[in-house]
Amino acid sequence: MNLDLSQLRAAPGVRSHAINEENPTGAPGAAASASSHLGPGRKGAPARILGAGETAVLADVEGPGVIRHIWMTVPDRTAAGPFVLRDLVLRIYWDGEESPSVECPLGDFFCNGFAQRVPVASEPIAVVSTGGMNCYIPMPFRERARIEVTSQHPGPVDALFYQIDYTTGDAVPDGAPYLHAQWRRSNATTALGEDHVILDRVRGAGRYLGTYIGVAALSRYWWGEGEVKFFIDGDDALPSLCSTGLEDYAGGSWAFQDALRSDPEPRALTFSAPYCGYPLYCRTDTTGASEFTTAVAPMHAMYRWHIPDPIFFEEGIRVTVQQLGMWAHGLYERCDDVFSVAYWYQTEPHVAFPALPSVAERVPR
Protein backbone atom coordinates (compact mmCIF):
# COMPACT_ATOMS: atom_id res chain seq x y z
CA MET A 1 0.00 0.00 0.00
CA ASN A 2 1.55 3.26 -1.20
CA LEU A 3 0.69 5.59 1.70
CA ASP A 4 3.08 8.09 3.24
CA LEU A 5 2.58 9.66 6.65
CA SER A 6 1.15 12.86 5.15
CA GLN A 7 -1.81 10.84 3.87
CA LEU A 8 -2.87 9.51 7.28
CA ARG A 9 -4.72 12.72 8.14
CA ALA A 10 -6.69 15.07 5.93
CA ALA A 11 -5.36 18.45 4.97
CA PRO A 12 -7.31 21.32 6.56
CA GLY A 13 -10.75 21.60 5.00
CA VAL A 14 -10.71 18.26 3.19
CA ARG A 15 -13.69 15.98 3.84
CA SER A 16 -14.63 12.48 2.63
CA HIS A 17 -17.99 11.78 0.97
CA ALA A 18 -19.80 8.87 -0.67
CA ILE A 19 -22.80 9.01 -3.00
CA ASN A 20 -25.17 6.10 -3.57
CA GLU A 21 -28.91 5.51 -3.33
CA GLU A 22 -28.60 5.59 0.47
CA ASN A 23 -27.11 9.11 0.28
CA PRO A 24 -27.83 10.64 -3.15
CA THR A 25 -26.14 13.98 -2.34
CA GLY A 26 -23.13 12.75 -0.38
CA ALA A 27 -24.04 15.17 2.40
CA PRO A 28 -22.42 14.67 5.83
CA GLY A 29 -24.59 12.80 8.30
CA ALA A 30 -27.10 11.77 5.62
CA ALA A 31 -26.08 8.19 4.75
CA ALA A 32 -28.46 5.26 5.35
CA SER A 33 -31.29 7.77 4.93
CA ALA A 34 -33.49 5.75 2.55
CA SER A 35 -36.73 4.42 3.92
CA SER A 36 -36.50 0.81 5.14
CA HIS A 37 -39.07 -1.62 6.46
CA LEU A 38 -36.43 -2.58 9.01
CA GLY A 39 -36.59 0.89 10.54
CA PRO A 40 -34.64 4.20 10.43
CA GLY A 41 -31.00 3.91 9.40
CA ARG A 42 -31.35 0.35 8.12
CA LYS A 43 -30.71 -0.79 4.56
CA GLY A 44 -33.38 0.69 2.32
CA ALA A 45 -32.28 1.55 -1.24
CA PRO A 46 -29.08 -0.10 -2.44
CA ALA A 47 -30.00 0.27 -6.14
CA ARG A 48 -32.25 2.10 -8.58
CA ILE A 49 -34.26 1.19 -11.66
CA LEU A 50 -33.09 2.78 -14.90
CA GLY A 51 -35.84 3.04 -17.48
CA ALA A 52 -35.36 2.81 -21.24
CA GLY A 53 -34.14 6.19 -22.49
CA GLU A 54 -33.63 7.53 -18.96
CA THR A 55 -30.58 9.50 -17.83
CA ALA A 56 -29.66 9.05 -14.19
CA VAL A 57 -27.57 11.80 -12.61
CA LEU A 58 -25.53 9.78 -10.15
CA ALA A 59 -23.52 12.69 -8.78
CA ASP A 60 -23.65 16.48 -9.08
CA VAL A 61 -21.28 17.97 -6.54
CA GLU A 62 -19.52 21.26 -5.98
CA GLY A 63 -15.75 21.54 -5.76
CA PRO A 64 -12.97 21.82 -5.42
CA GLY A 65 -12.57 18.11 -4.98
CA VAL A 66 -11.37 14.77 -6.33
CA ILE A 67 -13.38 11.74 -7.40
CA ARG A 68 -11.40 8.92 -5.77
CA HIS A 69 -13.33 5.73 -6.60
CA ILE A 70 -16.35 4.71 -8.68
CA TRP A 71 -18.04 1.35 -8.12
CA MET A 72 -20.93 0.09 -10.24
CA THR A 73 -22.68 -3.09 -11.16
CA VAL A 74 -25.65 -3.84 -13.40
CA PRO A 75 -27.09 -7.05 -14.84
CA ASP A 76 -25.33 -7.85 -18.09
CA ARG A 77 -28.65 -8.74 -19.77
CA THR A 78 -32.38 -8.26 -19.28
CA ALA A 79 -35.51 -9.76 -20.80
CA ALA A 80 -35.35 -6.94 -23.37
CA GLY A 81 -31.85 -7.73 -24.62
CA PRO A 82 -28.35 -9.05 -23.92
CA PHE A 83 -26.16 -5.95 -24.34
CA VAL A 84 -26.68 -3.90 -21.18
CA LEU A 85 -22.96 -3.20 -20.75
CA ARG A 86 -22.79 -1.69 -24.25
CA ASP A 87 -26.26 -0.05 -24.16
CA LEU A 88 -25.60 2.07 -21.05
CA VAL A 89 -23.46 5.18 -21.59
CA LEU A 90 -21.30 6.81 -18.91
CA ARG A 91 -20.77 10.58 -19.21
CA ILE A 92 -18.81 12.88 -16.90
CA TYR A 93 -18.82 16.68 -17.08
CA TRP A 94 -16.38 19.00 -15.30
CA ASP A 95 -17.05 22.54 -14.05
CA GLY A 96 -20.37 23.04 -15.82
CA GLU A 97 -19.19 22.17 -19.32
CA GLU A 98 -21.82 21.29 -21.96
CA SER A 99 -19.70 18.71 -23.78
CA PRO A 100 -18.73 15.64 -21.72
CA SER A 101 -15.10 14.91 -20.92
CA VAL A 102 -15.87 11.22 -20.47
CA GLU A 103 -18.25 9.49 -22.90
CA CYS A 104 -18.11 5.73 -23.14
CA PRO A 105 -20.29 2.61 -23.03
CA LEU A 106 -20.40 1.61 -19.39
CA GLY A 107 -18.82 -1.83 -19.71
CA ASP A 108 -16.06 -0.64 -22.02
CA PHE A 109 -15.04 2.11 -19.58
CA PHE A 110 -14.42 -0.65 -17.03
CA CYS A 111 -12.47 -2.79 -19.57
CA ASN A 112 -15.45 -5.10 -20.15
CA GLY A 113 -15.99 -4.83 -23.90
CA PHE A 114 -18.11 -6.91 -26.26
CA ALA A 115 -20.89 -6.58 -23.61
CA GLN A 116 -19.26 -9.49 -21.79
CA ARG A 117 -18.16 -9.89 -18.21
CA VAL A 118 -14.48 -10.57 -17.65
CA PRO A 119 -12.34 -10.26 -14.51
CA VAL A 120 -9.77 -7.45 -14.56
CA ALA A 121 -7.08 -6.94 -11.90
CA SER A 122 -5.27 -3.73 -12.87
CA GLU A 123 -4.32 -0.75 -10.73
CA PRO A 124 -6.77 1.80 -12.23
CA ILE A 125 -9.60 -0.61 -13.13
CA ALA A 126 -10.68 -3.75 -11.28
CA VAL A 127 -13.64 -5.96 -12.17
CA VAL A 128 -14.24 -8.68 -9.63
CA SER A 129 -16.80 -11.40 -9.05
CA THR A 130 -19.50 -11.20 -10.06
CA GLY A 131 -19.38 -8.02 -12.10
CA GLY A 132 -18.29 -5.46 -9.50
CA MET A 133 -16.75 -2.71 -11.67
CA ASN A 134 -14.25 -0.43 -9.92
CA CYS A 135 -12.37 2.65 -11.14
CA TYR A 136 -9.57 4.10 -9.00
CA ILE A 137 -8.43 6.80 -11.45
CA PRO A 138 -8.16 10.14 -9.56
CA MET A 139 -10.41 12.78 -11.11
CA PRO A 140 -9.75 16.30 -9.80
CA PHE A 141 -12.26 19.10 -10.40
CA ARG A 142 -12.43 22.73 -9.36
CA GLU A 143 -16.04 23.92 -9.47
CA ARG A 144 -18.37 21.01 -10.19
CA ALA A 145 -18.48 17.34 -11.15
CA ARG A 146 -21.51 15.70 -12.77
CA ILE A 147 -21.65 11.95 -13.45
CA GLU A 148 -24.48 10.51 -15.53
CA VAL A 149 -25.53 7.12 -16.90
CA THR A 150 -27.92 7.09 -19.86
CA SER A 151 -29.79 3.94 -20.84
CA GLN A 152 -30.20 3.17 -24.53
CA HIS A 153 -31.31 -0.35 -23.63
CA PRO A 154 -34.70 -1.36 -25.10
CA GLY A 155 -36.17 -2.14 -21.68
CA PRO A 156 -35.71 -1.24 -18.02
CA VAL A 157 -32.54 -2.12 -16.14
CA ASP A 158 -33.94 -2.94 -12.75
CA ALA A 159 -30.75 -2.92 -10.70
CA LEU A 160 -28.22 -0.11 -11.15
CA PHE A 161 -25.94 -0.26 -8.12
CA TYR A 162 -23.30 2.45 -7.68
CA GLN A 163 -21.11 4.28 -5.21
CA ILE A 164 -18.97 7.34 -5.89
CA ASP A 165 -16.31 8.09 -3.26
CA TYR A 166 -14.82 11.58 -3.32
CA THR A 167 -13.27 14.32 -1.27
CA THR A 168 -13.99 18.04 -1.22
CA GLY A 169 -11.86 20.95 -0.12
CA ASP A 170 -8.79 19.59 -1.93
CA ALA A 171 -6.15 22.05 -3.07
CA VAL A 172 -6.47 21.41 -6.82
CA PRO A 173 -3.52 23.25 -8.41
CA ASP A 174 -4.07 25.85 -11.10
CA GLY A 175 -3.47 24.24 -14.46
CA ALA A 176 -4.13 20.70 -13.23
CA PRO A 177 -5.63 18.72 -16.13
CA TYR A 178 -8.95 16.87 -16.05
CA LEU A 179 -9.65 13.22 -16.83
CA HIS A 180 -11.07 12.41 -20.27
CA ALA A 181 -12.12 9.12 -21.85
CA GLN A 182 -13.45 8.39 -25.33
CA TRP A 183 -14.76 5.28 -27.15
CA ARG A 184 -14.26 4.63 -30.87
CA ARG A 185 -14.97 1.75 -33.24
CA SER A 186 -13.82 0.71 -36.71
CA ASN A 187 -16.20 -2.13 -37.58
CA ALA A 188 -14.56 -3.33 -40.80
CA THR A 189 -15.17 0.19 -42.13
CA THR A 190 -11.57 1.22 -42.65
CA ALA A 191 -9.81 0.59 -45.94
CA LEU A 192 -6.85 -1.77 -46.07
CA GLY A 193 -3.82 0.12 -44.85
CA GLU A 194 -5.90 2.62 -42.85
CA ASP A 195 -5.18 2.74 -39.12
CA HIS A 196 -7.82 2.59 -36.40
CA VAL A 197 -7.92 5.95 -34.63
CA ILE A 198 -7.79 5.60 -30.85
CA LEU A 199 -7.64 9.33 -30.16
CA ASP A 200 -7.46 12.48 -32.26
CA ARG A 201 -7.98 16.25 -32.13
CA VAL A 202 -6.67 16.69 -28.60
CA ARG A 203 -5.51 20.27 -28.07
CA GLY A 204 -3.93 21.23 -24.79
CA ALA A 205 -1.40 19.97 -22.29
CA GLY A 206 -1.65 16.78 -20.29
CA ARG A 207 -0.83 13.12 -19.97
CA TYR A 208 -2.00 10.06 -21.85
CA LEU A 209 -3.06 7.54 -19.20
CA GLY A 210 -3.96 4.32 -20.98
CA THR A 211 -5.73 2.31 -23.66
CA TYR A 212 -8.29 -0.48 -23.73
CA ILE A 213 -8.58 -2.23 -27.11
CA GLY A 214 -10.89 -4.97 -28.37
CA VAL A 215 -10.50 -6.86 -31.66
CA ALA A 216 -12.98 -9.23 -33.26
CA ALA A 217 -10.76 -11.00 -35.79
CA LEU A 218 -12.61 -11.05 -39.12
CA SER A 219 -9.71 -12.37 -41.19
CA ARG A 220 -7.63 -15.53 -40.92
CA TYR A 221 -4.28 -15.93 -39.19
CA TRP A 222 -2.58 -13.81 -36.57
CA TRP A 223 -4.16 -10.40 -36.08
CA GLY A 224 -1.91 -8.52 -33.63
CA GLU A 225 1.06 -7.12 -35.57
CA GLY A 226 -0.26 -3.56 -35.67
CA GLU A 227 1.90 -0.89 -34.07
CA VAL A 228 0.37 1.60 -31.64
CA LYS A 229 1.58 5.07 -32.61
CA PHE A 230 1.65 8.27 -30.55
CA PHE A 231 1.85 11.55 -32.47
CA ILE A 232 2.83 14.20 -29.92
CA ASP A 233 3.01 18.01 -30.11
CA GLY A 234 2.94 18.52 -33.84
CA ASP A 235 4.23 15.17 -35.12
CA ASP A 236 3.15 14.80 -38.74
CA ALA A 237 3.97 11.80 -40.93
CA LEU A 238 5.84 9.87 -38.25
CA PRO A 239 5.10 9.58 -34.52
CA SER A 240 7.37 10.16 -31.55
CA LEU A 241 6.48 6.82 -29.92
CA CYS A 242 5.68 3.52 -31.59
CA SER A 243 5.19 -0.02 -30.26
CA THR A 244 6.51 -3.13 -31.99
CA GLY A 245 3.11 -4.78 -32.18
CA LEU A 246 -0.28 -4.80 -30.49
CA GLU A 247 0.35 -7.74 -28.18
CA ASP A 248 3.74 -6.22 -27.31
CA TYR A 249 2.03 -2.93 -26.44
CA ALA A 250 -0.29 -4.83 -24.06
CA GLY A 251 2.73 -6.40 -22.33
CA GLY A 252 2.47 -9.84 -23.95
CA SER A 253 4.46 -11.61 -26.64
CA TRP A 254 4.35 -14.43 -29.16
CA ALA A 255 0.64 -14.07 -29.90
CA PHE A 256 -0.60 -14.44 -26.28
CA GLN A 257 -0.33 -18.24 -26.54
CA ASP A 258 1.55 -21.13 -24.98
CA ALA A 259 3.65 -21.89 -28.08
CA LEU A 260 4.13 -20.86 -31.70
CA ARG A 261 2.75 -23.95 -33.43
CA SER A 262 -0.17 -25.07 -35.56
CA ASP A 263 -0.45 -28.68 -34.40
CA PRO A 264 -1.77 -29.18 -31.85
CA GLU A 265 -3.68 -25.92 -31.83
CA PRO A 266 -1.98 -23.47 -29.43
CA ARG A 267 -3.72 -22.43 -26.24
CA ALA A 268 -4.45 -18.75 -25.59
CA LEU A 269 -3.05 -17.48 -22.30
CA THR A 270 -5.04 -14.61 -20.82
CA PHE A 271 -3.63 -12.53 -17.98
CA SER A 272 -4.39 -9.43 -15.92
CA ALA A 273 -1.56 -7.43 -14.33
CA PRO A 274 -1.36 -3.99 -12.67
CA TYR A 275 -0.40 -2.06 -15.81
CA CYS A 276 -1.06 -4.39 -18.75
CA GLY A 277 -3.32 -7.29 -19.56
CA TYR A 278 -5.08 -9.56 -22.04
CA PRO A 279 -8.12 -10.52 -19.98
CA LEU A 280 -10.44 -11.72 -22.74
CA TYR A 281 -10.15 -14.40 -25.39
CA CYS A 282 -13.43 -15.87 -26.55
CA ARG A 283 -14.66 -17.81 -29.59
CA THR A 284 -18.22 -18.46 -28.42
CA ASP A 285 -21.14 -16.15 -27.77
CA THR A 286 -21.90 -15.83 -24.07
CA THR A 287 -24.63 -13.19 -24.43
CA GLY A 288 -27.28 -15.55 -25.81
CA ALA A 289 -28.03 -13.07 -28.59
CA SER A 290 -28.47 -15.84 -31.17
CA GLU A 291 -30.37 -19.11 -30.82
CA PHE A 292 -28.81 -20.60 -33.94
CA THR A 293 -25.11 -20.85 -33.14
CA THR A 294 -22.63 -20.08 -30.41
CA ALA A 295 -19.63 -19.74 -32.74
CA VAL A 296 -18.38 -16.19 -33.26
CA ALA A 297 -15.36 -14.42 -34.67
CA PRO A 298 -12.51 -14.75 -32.15
CA MET A 299 -12.73 -11.88 -29.67
CA HIS A 300 -9.67 -10.41 -27.97
CA ALA A 301 -9.40 -7.54 -25.46
CA MET A 302 -6.33 -5.99 -23.84
CA TYR A 303 -5.25 -2.93 -21.85
CA ARG A 304 -2.15 -0.89 -21.14
CA TRP A 305 -1.77 1.78 -18.45
CA HIS A 306 1.00 4.36 -18.82
CA ILE A 307 1.50 4.98 -15.11
CA PRO A 308 5.16 4.07 -14.47
CA ASP A 309 5.93 5.06 -18.10
CA PRO A 310 4.10 8.37 -18.57
CA ILE A 311 3.34 9.89 -21.96
CA PHE A 312 3.22 13.68 -21.61
CA PHE A 313 2.17 16.26 -24.19
CA GLU A 314 2.16 20.06 -24.16
CA GLU A 315 0.22 20.95 -27.33
CA GLY A 316 -1.76 17.89 -28.33
CA ILE A 317 -1.76 14.17 -29.07
CA ARG A 318 -3.07 11.68 -31.63
CA VAL A 319 -3.03 7.89 -31.10
CA THR A 320 -3.62 5.17 -33.71
CA VAL A 321 -3.11 1.44 -34.17
CA GLN A 322 -2.34 -0.33 -37.42
CA GLN A 323 -4.47 -3.28 -38.55
CA LEU A 324 -1.75 -5.74 -39.50
CA GLY A 325 -1.45 -9.51 -39.42
CA MET A 326 1.19 -12.15 -40.02
CA TRP A 327 1.16 -15.44 -41.91
CA ALA A 328 3.70 -17.70 -43.60
CA HIS A 329 4.32 -15.15 -46.34
CA GLY A 330 4.93 -12.24 -43.97
CA LEU A 331 3.00 -9.17 -42.86
CA TYR A 332 -0.31 -8.30 -44.46
CA GLU A 333 -2.99 -5.63 -44.13
CA ARG A 334 -6.20 -6.57 -42.30
CA CYS A 335 -9.65 -5.11 -41.78
CA ASP A 336 -11.10 -6.27 -38.45
CA ASP A 337 -13.74 -5.05 -36.01
CA VAL A 338 -11.72 -2.86 -33.63
CA PHE A 339 -12.93 -0.72 -30.73
CA SER A 340 -10.97 1.24 -28.17
CA VAL A 341 -11.19 3.45 -25.10
CA ALA A 342 -8.58 6.18 -24.68
CA TYR A 343 -8.01 7.57 -21.18
CA TRP A 344 -6.09 10.80 -20.78
CA TYR A 345 -5.72 13.98 -18.73
CA GLN A 346 -5.74 17.37 -20.42
CA THR A 347 -6.29 21.04 -19.70
CA GLU A 348 -9.68 22.45 -20.61
CA PRO A 349 -11.39 23.39 -22.80
CA HIS A 350 -11.34 20.20 -24.85
CA VAL A 351 -12.36 19.80 -28.48
CA ALA A 352 -15.85 18.30 -28.67
CA PHE A 353 -15.77 14.54 -29.21
CA PRO A 354 -17.04 12.89 -32.38
CA ALA A 355 -20.66 11.80 -31.99
CA LEU A 356 -20.88 8.55 -30.04
CA PRO A 357 -22.07 5.83 -32.43
CA SER A 358 -25.73 4.92 -32.03
CA VAL A 359 -26.72 1.93 -29.97
CA ALA A 360 -27.25 -0.07 -33.18
CA GLU A 361 -23.73 0.85 -34.34
CA ARG A 362 -22.31 -0.29 -30.99
CA VAL A 363 -23.87 -3.78 -31.08
CA PRO A 364 -21.05 -6.35 -30.72
CA ARG A 365 -21.73 -8.49 -33.77
C-alpha positions in Angstrom: 0.0 0.0 0.0 1.6 3.3 -1.2 0.7 5.6 1.7 3.1 8.1 3.2 2.6 9.7 6.6 1.1 12.9 5.2 -1.8 10.8 3.9 -2.9 9.5 7.3 -4.7 12.7 8.1 -6.7 15.1 5.9 -5.4 18.5 5.0 -7.3 21.3 6.6 -10.8 21.6 5.0 -10.7 18.3 3.2 -13.7 16.0 3.8 -14.6 12.5 2.6 -18.0 11.8 1.0 -19.8 8.9 -0.7 -22.8 9.0 -3.0 -25.2 6.1 -3.6 -28.9 5.5 -3.3 -28.6 5.6 0.5 -27.1 9.1 0.3 -27.8 10.6 -3.2 -26.1 14.0 -2.3 -23.1 12.8 -0.4 -24.0 15.2 2.4 -22.4 14.7 5.8 -24.6 12.8 8.3 -27.1 11.8 5.6 -26.1 8.2 4.8 -28.5 5.3 5.3 -31.3 7.8 4.9 -33.5 5.8 2.5 -36.7 4.4 3.9 -36.5 0.8 5.1 -39.1 -1.6 6.5 -36.4 -2.6 9.0 -36.6 0.9 10.5 -34.6 4.2 10.4 -31.0 3.9 9.4 -31.4 0.4 8.1 -30.7 -0.8 4.6 -33.4 0.7 2.3 -32.3 1.6 -1.2 -29.1 -0.1 -2.4 -30.0 0.3 -6.1 -32.2 2.1 -8.6 -34.3 1.2 -11.7 -33.1 2.8 -14.9 -35.8 3.0 -17.5 -35.4 2.8 -21.2 -34.1 6.2 -22.5 -33.6 7.5 -19.0 -30.6 9.5 -17.8 -29.7 9.0 -14.2 -27.6 11.8 -12.6 -25.5 9.8 -10.1 -23.5 12.7 -8.8 -23.7 16.5 -9.1 -21.3 18.0 -6.5 -19.5 21.3 -6.0 -15.8 21.5 -5.8 -13.0 21.8 -5.4 -12.6 18.1 -5.0 -11.4 14.8 -6.3 -13.4 11.7 -7.4 -11.4 8.9 -5.8 -13.3 5.7 -6.6 -16.3 4.7 -8.7 -18.0 1.4 -8.1 -20.9 0.1 -10.2 -22.7 -3.1 -11.2 -25.6 -3.8 -13.4 -27.1 -7.1 -14.8 -25.3 -7.9 -18.1 -28.6 -8.7 -19.8 -32.4 -8.3 -19.3 -35.5 -9.8 -20.8 -35.3 -6.9 -23.4 -31.8 -7.7 -24.6 -28.3 -9.1 -23.9 -26.2 -6.0 -24.3 -26.7 -3.9 -21.2 -23.0 -3.2 -20.8 -22.8 -1.7 -24.3 -26.3 0.0 -24.2 -25.6 2.1 -21.1 -23.5 5.2 -21.6 -21.3 6.8 -18.9 -20.8 10.6 -19.2 -18.8 12.9 -16.9 -18.8 16.7 -17.1 -16.4 19.0 -15.3 -17.0 22.5 -14.1 -20.4 23.0 -15.8 -19.2 22.2 -19.3 -21.8 21.3 -22.0 -19.7 18.7 -23.8 -18.7 15.6 -21.7 -15.1 14.9 -20.9 -15.9 11.2 -20.5 -18.3 9.5 -22.9 -18.1 5.7 -23.1 -20.3 2.6 -23.0 -20.4 1.6 -19.4 -18.8 -1.8 -19.7 -16.1 -0.6 -22.0 -15.0 2.1 -19.6 -14.4 -0.6 -17.0 -12.5 -2.8 -19.6 -15.4 -5.1 -20.2 -16.0 -4.8 -23.9 -18.1 -6.9 -26.3 -20.9 -6.6 -23.6 -19.3 -9.5 -21.8 -18.2 -9.9 -18.2 -14.5 -10.6 -17.7 -12.3 -10.3 -14.5 -9.8 -7.5 -14.6 -7.1 -6.9 -11.9 -5.3 -3.7 -12.9 -4.3 -0.7 -10.7 -6.8 1.8 -12.2 -9.6 -0.6 -13.1 -10.7 -3.7 -11.3 -13.6 -6.0 -12.2 -14.2 -8.7 -9.6 -16.8 -11.4 -9.1 -19.5 -11.2 -10.1 -19.4 -8.0 -12.1 -18.3 -5.5 -9.5 -16.8 -2.7 -11.7 -14.3 -0.4 -9.9 -12.4 2.6 -11.1 -9.6 4.1 -9.0 -8.4 6.8 -11.5 -8.2 10.1 -9.6 -10.4 12.8 -11.1 -9.8 16.3 -9.8 -12.3 19.1 -10.4 -12.4 22.7 -9.4 -16.0 23.9 -9.5 -18.4 21.0 -10.2 -18.5 17.3 -11.1 -21.5 15.7 -12.8 -21.7 12.0 -13.5 -24.5 10.5 -15.5 -25.5 7.1 -16.9 -27.9 7.1 -19.9 -29.8 3.9 -20.8 -30.2 3.2 -24.5 -31.3 -0.4 -23.6 -34.7 -1.4 -25.1 -36.2 -2.1 -21.7 -35.7 -1.2 -18.0 -32.5 -2.1 -16.1 -33.9 -2.9 -12.7 -30.8 -2.9 -10.7 -28.2 -0.1 -11.1 -25.9 -0.3 -8.1 -23.3 2.4 -7.7 -21.1 4.3 -5.2 -19.0 7.3 -5.9 -16.3 8.1 -3.3 -14.8 11.6 -3.3 -13.3 14.3 -1.3 -14.0 18.0 -1.2 -11.9 20.9 -0.1 -8.8 19.6 -1.9 -6.1 22.1 -3.1 -6.5 21.4 -6.8 -3.5 23.3 -8.4 -4.1 25.9 -11.1 -3.5 24.2 -14.5 -4.1 20.7 -13.2 -5.6 18.7 -16.1 -8.9 16.9 -16.1 -9.7 13.2 -16.8 -11.1 12.4 -20.3 -12.1 9.1 -21.9 -13.4 8.4 -25.3 -14.8 5.3 -27.2 -14.3 4.6 -30.9 -15.0 1.7 -33.2 -13.8 0.7 -36.7 -16.2 -2.1 -37.6 -14.6 -3.3 -40.8 -15.2 0.2 -42.1 -11.6 1.2 -42.7 -9.8 0.6 -45.9 -6.9 -1.8 -46.1 -3.8 0.1 -44.9 -5.9 2.6 -42.9 -5.2 2.7 -39.1 -7.8 2.6 -36.4 -7.9 6.0 -34.6 -7.8 5.6 -30.9 -7.6 9.3 -30.2 -7.5 12.5 -32.3 -8.0 16.3 -32.1 -6.7 16.7 -28.6 -5.5 20.3 -28.1 -3.9 21.2 -24.8 -1.4 20.0 -22.3 -1.7 16.8 -20.3 -0.8 13.1 -20.0 -2.0 10.1 -21.9 -3.1 7.5 -19.2 -4.0 4.3 -21.0 -5.7 2.3 -23.7 -8.3 -0.5 -23.7 -8.6 -2.2 -27.1 -10.9 -5.0 -28.4 -10.5 -6.9 -31.7 -13.0 -9.2 -33.3 -10.8 -11.0 -35.8 -12.6 -11.0 -39.1 -9.7 -12.4 -41.2 -7.6 -15.5 -40.9 -4.3 -15.9 -39.2 -2.6 -13.8 -36.6 -4.2 -10.4 -36.1 -1.9 -8.5 -33.6 1.1 -7.1 -35.6 -0.3 -3.6 -35.7 1.9 -0.9 -34.1 0.4 1.6 -31.6 1.6 5.1 -32.6 1.6 8.3 -30.5 1.9 11.6 -32.5 2.8 14.2 -29.9 3.0 18.0 -30.1 2.9 18.5 -33.8 4.2 15.2 -35.1 3.1 14.8 -38.7 4.0 11.8 -40.9 5.8 9.9 -38.2 5.1 9.6 -34.5 7.4 10.2 -31.5 6.5 6.8 -29.9 5.7 3.5 -31.6 5.2 0.0 -30.3 6.5 -3.1 -32.0 3.1 -4.8 -32.2 -0.3 -4.8 -30.5 0.3 -7.7 -28.2 3.7 -6.2 -27.3 2.0 -2.9 -26.4 -0.3 -4.8 -24.1 2.7 -6.4 -22.3 2.5 -9.8 -24.0 4.5 -11.6 -26.6 4.3 -14.4 -29.2 0.6 -14.1 -29.9 -0.6 -14.4 -26.3 -0.3 -18.2 -26.5 1.5 -21.1 -25.0 3.7 -21.9 -28.1 4.1 -20.9 -31.7 2.8 -23.9 -33.4 -0.2 -25.1 -35.6 -0.4 -28.7 -34.4 -1.8 -29.2 -31.9 -3.7 -25.9 -31.8 -2.0 -23.5 -29.4 -3.7 -22.4 -26.2 -4.4 -18.7 -25.6 -3.0 -17.5 -22.3 -5.0 -14.6 -20.8 -3.6 -12.5 -18.0 -4.4 -9.4 -15.9 -1.6 -7.4 -14.3 -1.4 -4.0 -12.7 -0.4 -2.1 -15.8 -1.1 -4.4 -18.7 -3.3 -7.3 -19.6 -5.1 -9.6 -22.0 -8.1 -10.5 -20.0 -10.4 -11.7 -22.7 -10.1 -14.4 -25.4 -13.4 -15.9 -26.6 -14.7 -17.8 -29.6 -18.2 -18.5 -28.4 -21.1 -16.2 -27.8 -21.9 -15.8 -24.1 -24.6 -13.2 -24.4 -27.3 -15.6 -25.8 -28.0 -13.1 -28.6 -28.5 -15.8 -31.2 -30.4 -19.1 -30.8 -28.8 -20.6 -33.9 -25.1 -20.8 -33.1 -22.6 -20.1 -30.4 -19.6 -19.7 -32.7 -18.4 -16.2 -33.3 -15.4 -14.4 -34.7 -12.5 -14.7 -32.1 -12.7 -11.9 -29.7 -9.7 -10.4 -28.0 -9.4 -7.5 -25.5 -6.3 -6.0 -23.8 -5.3 -2.9 -21.9 -2.1 -0.9 -21.1 -1.8 1.8 -18.4 1.0 4.4 -18.8 1.5 5.0 -15.1 5.2 4.1 -14.5 5.9 5.1 -18.1 4.1 8.4 -18.6 3.3 9.9 -22.0 3.2 13.7 -21.6 2.2 16.3 -24.2 2.2 20.1 -24.2 0.2 20.9 -27.3 -1.8 17.9 -28.3 -1.8 14.2 -29.1 -3.1 11.7 -31.6 -3.0 7.9 -31.1 -3.6 5.2 -33.7 -3.1 1.4 -34.2 -2.3 -0.3 -37.4 -4.5 -3.3 -38.6 -1.8 -5.7 -39.5 -1.4 -9.5 -39.4 1.2 -12.2 -40.0 1.2 -15.4 -41.9 3.7 -17.7 -43.6 4.3 -15.1 -46.3 4.9 -12.2 -44.0 3.0 -9.2 -42.9 -0.3 -8.3 -44.5 -3.0 -5.6 -44.1 -6.2 -6.6 -42.3 -9.7 -5.1 -41.8 -11.1 -6.3 -38.4 -13.7 -5.0 -36.0 -11.7 -2.9 -33.6 -12.9 -0.7 -30.7 -11.0 1.2 -28.2 -11.2 3.4 -25.1 -8.6 6.2 -24.7 -8.0 7.6 -21.2 -6.1 10.8 -20.8 -5.7 14.0 -18.7 -5.7 17.4 -20.4 -6.3 21.0 -19.7 -9.7 22.4 -20.6 -11.4 23.4 -22.8 -11.3 20.2 -24.9 -12.4 19.8 -28.5 -15.8 18.3 -28.7 -15.8 14.5 -29.2 -17.0 12.9 -32.4 -20.7 11.8 -32.0 -20.9 8.5 -30.0 -22.1 5.8 -32.4 -25.7 4.9 -32.0 -26.7 1.9 -30.0 -27.2 -0.1 -33.2 -23.7 0.9 -34.3 -22.3 -0.3 -31.0 -23.9 -3.8 -31.1 -21.0 -6.3 -30.7 -21.7 -8.5 -33.8 
